[in-house]
């Protein structure tokens, strides 16, 4: 009887082992972005060539940051991406935020400004709705709490100065940093945002609470109102 012909091995056989070996030898700099995504997808999709899927994710969301920041619903719109894979990406995103927040908490924020910017970018840069956050600080400018105060539409989030001051008093905060995102990608502050910021500064000053800055975060960068000289009541 003729021997049964063996099926050729899938073309990606051994690819996962080779990619892992390259990662172990060269680290993150030895891999392309889509290859790093493959490394994550290996755990969620054990028996399939995930290279095309990794490349499709980059096409859909533009960057690793865009992928990790995307909602589970949006991730699952990509053909071939399972719920398990989407949840895994969100877990990586959450761990990244936690790591950056922990790093930021180790010392006074004003001496760890880049860590603050990194944290805010990961948390807010790719959000589709506008969020207004307040970082409440102690007398030593260490983080007490980071809280979302308001969530709005794609172009506005209602903010109430008295509520921010009230919350600062509840937490025993001596200072704060205001942060919000611009889903449009343009971090330029609007006149309404400038006016609102100075209302908050004026209200906070009555309770000896200092507003260090108001940061606007977008996927294309950030803006500091303090650096722009827009904090007119912060004498």
Secondary structure, DSSP 8 states (H G I E B T S, - for coil): ----------TTTTHHHHHHHHHHHHGGGGS-HHHHHHHHHHHH-TTS--HHHHHHHHHHHSSHHHHHHS-HHHHTTSTT--HHHHHHHHHHHHHHHHHHHHHHHTS-GGG-HHHHHHHHHHHHTT-SS-EEEEEEE-TT--EEEEEEEEE--SS-----HHHHHHHHHHHT-SEEEEEEE-TTS-----HHHHHHHHHHHHHHHTTT-EEEEEEEEETTEEEETTTTT--TT--
